Amino acid sequence: MSSEPISVDASSASASASSLWDRVTTWASENKTVVYTIAGITVVVTGAGVVYYASNSSKQTQPDEKRKSKKERRKEKKKAEEEKKTSITLKDEEESVEDEEELPDLNESTINSFSQEDRQKFANRLKVSGNKAYGSKDYIKAIELYGKAILCKPDPVFYSNRAACYNVLSDWDKVVEDTTAAINMNPEYVKALNRRAHAYEHVEKYSEALLDYTASCIIDAFRNDQSTQSVERLLKKVAEKKGRVMLKEKSKRLPSPTNVSNYIQSYRSRPPPPGLEETVELPEDTGKGQLQRGLLALGRRTGEGYEEATGCFGKAIELDQLDEHEAFAYNMRGTFKYLQGDVEAAKDDFTRSIELDPSMTQSYIKRASIKLELADREAAAADFELACKQNPDDPDIYYHRAQLHFILGELPNAAKDYQKSIDLDRSFIFSHIQLGVTQYKMGSVASSMATFRRCIKNFDKVPDVYNYYGELLLDQQKYQEAIEKFETAIEMEKQNRPMGMNVLPLINKALALFQWKQDFKEAQDLCQKALIIDPDCDIAVATMAQLHLQQGQVTDALKYFERAAELSRTEGEIVNALSYAEATRTQLEVAEKYPHLSARLQGMGASSFGGPPMR
């Protein structure tokens, strides 16, 4: 084993972060995954993030599925919208009238002279006539007939049918007015709730639409796929709308020290460039001096050190006169801009670094990661190819390219690149760990376990091995063994890195205790310890949110989900975190506005507030 410091890989941390988030979010649809990155950690999150959205869909988008063109998608969306407007059905119970009698002149004064029996009779006849007019697309006449039916006898069906006419005419205020009247008369009128939600969505009142669709789903016990899909769509819209505002107001800041460490050390440890070593005396008011100072701050591996390094790398470029170190300076400034969420500026810095020194393969790799985050898969792959041309023996290239394959679900290709990285440098532990995780996800459990046992034999003093091995044991429900591995990792972290401890083993142990023994108190205590050590650890925050949610403490869960959004780095991360927050907020609104539905929701077993066990 090399005497070089073993580095923690953000990409290898995907093994931990992925399974952590899977357990944190098991209430969501397991068939719909969103992949995004937080400070270099690959995180796979399931579904829209609401405890009662247990999807019945078995569809899953495949990585190689052909994506339709923007023009085709726009055309299909327009067609679906038109069909939705014109195909809204009225009350199913149609009445047949052979010879429609002439209706008397009906207004408020004449109706008062009719008996209750006559009012009911005329109302029914007017409703049938209104349905016929609707079927003939004479919506103005239908509106008039339903209005007279309402005068005879106010009925939620009449209001809802008239709202259907206004819907076709795109008179959204009238739709809301009539459906509200119908819902006030019958709070569980699903058609009226869906129509009002549809109108709210058109006027961009997404939160109101979300609440109505959610109520509709609960009433139908989540059997209506269209309503469930509408909830998921609205969650995203609400989150995107709020996310844009939050992102605009958000200052650029580094994520938690845990995440920064994982990202920075996902690249093999290398000595400082010649001339920037600690033993070299450089004035601090020069570009090289600031670059040296930034590297020293980086080596402390603390939150304060990372903040200092960020400033130093920026100042180094401002002071200039970096000579042969200019490309390296742009690489380091770009790294911290990326961590702060300033993706475009980071990409520009990596591009400048490549222009100054085309042999700097790390800049290609980091730029490729950004392009993947921006969903430009082909451009990311191209950057890896460029890096390979510069130095085909750089093991970091294959390790990080394996991450691209891993994220896209191309597991055989990922395993091949992890093995290539190992062949070039067997001392980098995270290539071994991630290979084991990939084998596990491919279903080769025996091979995966053998890989981890070899890791423990060869890297017995490295806490990360025990942490990630514990993750796989936990996934197999081998609780006692998993907890033992997490405890070993925790003790090693305390000894090896007292000032910059990786808190993931604490969170893993919390989840293991919760799943095994439903021990909420101990699980929350461990998460609190993690947050004391690293207050900005997003995974600890999200785990606390789920633990509160599992106990029905929805208000507390909401606070933690909102905190997770604050800690998010990019727009995609903010939207994802806000989706969880909005789903939780909607639960609170359901409980407040429809208490009987809230009670029903809690009685739905696995789809209740508590949700299925985290695993």
Residue pairs with C-beta under 8 A, 6 or more apart in sequence:
1 427
1 458
1 459
2 427
4 268
4 269
4 427
5 269
6 269
6 427
6 428
6 429
6 459
6 462
7 265
7 266
7 267
7 268
7 269
7 428
7 430
8 261
8 262
8 265
8 266
8 430
8 464
8 502
9 262
9 265
9 266
9 399
9 428
9 430
9 433
9 434
10 39
10 40
10 41
10 42
10 259
10 262
10 263
10 264
10 265
10 266
11 40
11 41
11 42
11 266
11 399
11 400
11 402
11 403
11 406
11 430
11 434
12 266
12 430
12 431
12 433
12 434
12 437
12 464
12 468
13 40
13 41
13 42
13 262
13 266
13 504
14 41
14 42
14 43
14 44
14 403
14 406
14 407
14 434
14 437
15 433
15 434
15 436
15 437
15 468
15 471
16 467
16 468
16 471
16 504
16 508
17 38
17 41
17 42
17 43
17 504
17 539
18 42
18 43
18 44
19 471
19 474
19 475
20 471
20 504
20 507
20 508
20 511
20 539
20 543
21 43
21 44
21 45
21 539
21 542
22 44
22 46
22 615
23 511
23 515
23 614
23 615
24 511
24 539
24 542
24 543
24 545
24 546
24 614
25 45
25 46
25 47
25 49
25 542
25 546
25 580
26 46
26 611
26 612
26 613
26 614
26 615
27 49
27 50
27 51
27 52
27 53
27 54
27 549
27 611
27 612
28 45
28 46
28 47
28 48
28 49
28 50
28 53
28 55
29 46
29 47
29 48
29 53
29 54
29 55
29 57
29 232
30 46
30 47
30 55
31 47
31 55
31 57
31 58
31 59
31 60
32 46
32 47
32 48
32 55
32 57
32 60
32 61
32 232
33 44
33 45
33 46
33 47
33 60
34 44
34 45
34 46
34 47
34 576
35 42
35 43
35 44
35 45
35 407
36 43
36 45
36 373
36 570
36 572
36 573
36 576
37 43
37 369
37 373
37 570
37 573
38 255
38 259
38 538
38 568
38 569
38 573
39 255
39 256
39 259
39 260
39 262
39 263
39 339
39 569
40 259
40 262
40 263
40 266
40 339
40 369
41 259
41 262
41 263
42 403
42 406
42 407
45 576
47 53
47 55
47 232
48 231
48 232
48 235
48 236
48 579
48 583
49 235
49 576
49 579
49 580
49 583
50 231
50 235
50 579
50 580
50 583
50 584
50 586
50 587
51 549
51 583
51 584
51 587
51 607
51 608
51 609
51 610
51 611
52 217
52 218
52 222
52 587
52 601
52 604
52 607
52 608
52 609
52 611
53 222
53 228
53 231
53 232
53 583
53 607
54 222
54 606
54 607
54 612
55 228
56 222
56 223
56 225
56 228
57 225
62 409
63 408
63 409
63 410
68 76
84 198
85 167
85 168
85 170
86 168
88 164
88 167
88 168
88 195
89 164
90 131
90 134
90 161
90 164
91 127
91 131
91 157
91 160
91 161
91 191
94 128
94 131
95 124
95 127
95 128
97 125
97 128
97 129
100 125
100 129
101 125
103 122
103 125
103 126
103 129
104 110
104 122
106 122
106 126
106 148
106 151
106 152
107 151
108 151
111 119
111 151
111 152
114 122
114 152
119 152
119 153
120 152
120 153
122 148
122 149
122 152
123 149
123 150
123 152
123 153
123 155
123 158
124 149
126 145
126 146
126 148
126 149
126 152
127 145
127 146
127 149
127 155
127 157
127 158
127 161
129 145
130 141
130 142
130 145
130 146
130 149
130 158
130 161
130 162
131 142
131 161
133 139
133 141
133 142
133 145
134 142
134 161
134 164
134 165
139 165
139 168
139 169
142 161
142 162
142 165
143 162
143 165
143 166
146 158
146 159
146 161
146 162
146 165
147 162
149 155
149 158
150 158
150 159
150 162
154 181
154 185
155 185
156 181
156 182
156 183
156 185
156 186
156 189
156 192
157 182
159 178
159 179
159 181
159 182
159 185
159 192
160 178
160 179
160 182
160 189
160 191
160 192
160 195
162 178
163 174
163 175
163 177
163 178
163 179
163 182
163 192
163 195
163 196
163 199
164 195
166 172
166 174
166 175
166 178
167 175
167 195
167 198
167 199
170 202
172 199
172 202
172 203
173 203
175 195
175 196
175 198
175 199
176 196
176 199
176 200
176 203
179 192
179 193
179 195
179 196
179 199
180 196
182 189
182 192
183 189
183 192
183 193
183 196
186 192
187 594
188 219
190 216
190 219
190 220
190 224
193 212
193 213
193 215
193 216
193 219
194 212
194 213
194 216
194 227
194 230
196 212
197 208
197 209
197 210
197 212
197 213
197 216
197 230
197 234
198 209
200 206
200 208
200 209
200 212
201 209
201 234
201 237
204 241
206 234
206 237
206 238
206 241
207 238
207 582
209 230
209 234
210 231
210 234
210 235
210 238
210 582
210 586
211 586
211 589
211 590
211 593
213 227
213 230
213 231
213 234
214 231
214 586
214 590
215 590
215 593
215 594
215 597
216 224
216 227
217 224
217 227
217 228
217 231
218 590
218 594
218 597
218 600
218 601
219 597
220 227
221 604
222 228
222 604
222 607
235 579
235 582
235 583
236 575
236 579
238 578
238 579
238 582
239 574
239 575
239 576
239 578
239 579
239 581
239 582
240 575
242 578
242 582
243 565
243 571
243 574
243 575
243 578
244 571
246 565
246 566
246 574
246 578
247 571
247 574
250 341
250 574
252 337
252 340
252 341
252 342
253 340
253 341
254 260
254 303
254 306
254 307
254 310
254 336
254 339
254 340
255 339
255 536
255 538
255 567
255 569
256 303
256 534
256 535
256 536
256 537
256 538
256 567
257 301
257 302
257 303
257 306
257 500
257 534
257 536
258 502
258 503
258 504
258 534
258 537
259 339
259 537
259 538
260 303
260 306
260 339
261 301
261 500
261 502
262 502
263 335
263 339
264 298
264 335
266 399
266 400
266 430
267 362
267 365
267 396
268 395
268 396
268 425
268 428
271 277
272 278
272 292
272 295
273 324
273 325
273 328
275 288
275 324
275 325
276 282
276 288
276 291
276 292
276 295
276 325
277 292
278 292
278 296
280 292
282 288
282 289
282 292
283 289
284 290
284 293
285 319
286 319
286 321
287 316
287 317
287 318
287 319
287 320
287 321
287 322
287 325
287 329
288 316
288 321
288 322
288 323
288 325
290 312
290 313
290 315
290 316
290 319
291 312
291 313
291 316
291 322
291 325
291 328
291 329
291 332
293 308
293 312
294 308
294 309
294 311
294 312
294 313
294 316
294 332
295 309
295 332
297 305
297 306
297 308
297 309
297 312
298 305
298 306
298 309
299 305
300 499
300 500
301 497
301 499
301 500
302 499
302 500
303 534
303 536
306 336
309 332
309 336
310 336
310 340
313 329
313 332
313 333
313 335
313 336
314 333
314 336
316 322
316 329
316 333
317 326
317 329
317 330
317 333
322 329
326 356
327 352
327 353
327 354
327 356
327 357
327 360
327 363
328 353
328 357
328 360
330 349
330 350
330 352
330 353
330 356
330 363
331 349
331 350
331 353
331 360
331 362
331 363
331 366
333 349
334 345
334 346
334 347
334 348
334 349
334 350
334 353
334 363
334 366
335 346
335 366
337 345
337 346
337 349
338 346
338 366
338 369
338 370
339 569
340 569
341 569
341 570
343 370
343 373
343 374
343 570
346 366
346 370
347 367
347 370
347 371
350 363
350 364
350 366
350 367
350 370
351 367
353 360
353 363
354 360
354 363
354 364
354 367
357 363
358 390
359 390
359 391
361 387
361 390
361 391
361 394
361 396
361 397
362 396
364 383
364 384
364 386
364 387
364 390
364 397
365 383
365 384
365 387
365 396
365 397
365 400
367 383
368 379
368 380
368 381
368 383
368 384
368 387
368 400
368 401
368 404
369 380
369 400
369 403
371 377
371 379
371 380
371 383
372 380
372 404
372 407
373 570
373 572
377 404
377 408
380 404
381 401
381 404
384 397
384 400
384 401
384 404
387 394
387 397
388 397
391 397
393 424
394 424
395 420
395 421
395 422
395 424
395 425
395 428
395 431
396 421
398 417
398 418
398 420
398 421
398 424
399 417
399 418
399 421
399 428
399 430
399 431
399 434
401 417
402 413
402 414
402 415
402 416
402 417
402 418
402 421
402 434
402 438
403 414
403 434
405 411
405 413
405 414
405 417
406 414
406 434
406 438
411 438
411 441
411 442
412 442
414 434
414 438
415 435
415 438
415 439
415 442
418 431
418 434
418 435
418 438
419 435
421 428
421 431
422 428
422 431
422 432
422 435
425 431
429 455
429 459
429 462
429 464
429 465
430 464
432 451
432 454
432 455
432 458
432 459
433 452
433 455
433 464
433 465
433 468
435 451
436 448
436 449
436 451
436 452
436 455
436 468
436 469
436 472
437 448
437 468
437 472
439 445
439 447
439 448
439 451
440 448
440 472
440 475
445 476
448 472
449 472
452 465
452 468
452 469
452 472
455 465
455 469
456 465
456 466
456 469
459 465
461 492
462 492
463 488
463 489
463 490
463 492
463 493
463 496
463 502
463 505
464 489
464 502
466 485
466 486
466 488
466 489
466 492
466 505
467 485
467 486
467 489
467 502
467 504
467 505
467 508
469 485
470 481
470 482
470 483
470 484
470 485
470 486
470 489
470 505
470 508
470 512
471 482
471 508
473 481
473 482
473 485
474 482
474 508
474 511
474 512
474 515
474 615
475 615
477 515
477 615
479 512
479 515
479 516
482 508
482 512
483 509
483 512
483 513
483 516
486 505
486 506
486 508
486 509
486 512
487 505
487 509
489 505
490 505
490 506
490 509
493 501
493 502
493 505
494 501
501 533
501 534
503 529
503 530
503 533
503 534
503 537
503 540
504 539
506 526
506 527
506 529
506 530
506 533
506 540
507 526
507 527
507 530
507 537
507 539
507 540
507 543
509 526
510 522
510 523
510 524
510 525
510 526
510 527
510 530
510 543
510 547
511 523
511 543
511 614
513 519
513 522
513 523
513 526
514 520
514 523
514 547
514 550
514 613
514 614
515 613
515 614
515 615
520 547
520 550
520 551
523 547
524 544
524 547
527 540
527 543
527 544
527 547
528 544
530 537
530 540
531 537
531 540
531 541
531 544
534 540
536 567
538 564
538 567
538 568
538 577
541 560
541 563
541 564
541 567
542 560
542 561
542 564
542 577
542 580
544 560
545 557
545 558
545 560
545 561
545 564
545 580
545 584
546 557
546 614
548 554
548 556
548 557
548 560
549 557
549 584
549 609
549 610
549 611
550 610
550 611
550 614
551 610
552 602
552 609
552 610
554 584
554 587
554 588
554 591
554 609
555 588
557 584
558 581
558 584
558 585
558 588
561 577
561 578
561 580
561 581
561 584
562 581
564 577
564 580
564 581
565 574
565 577
565 578
565 581
567 577
568 574
568 576
568 577
587 598
587 601
587 609
590 597
590 598
590 601
591 598
601 607
601 608
601 609
602 608
602 609
606 612
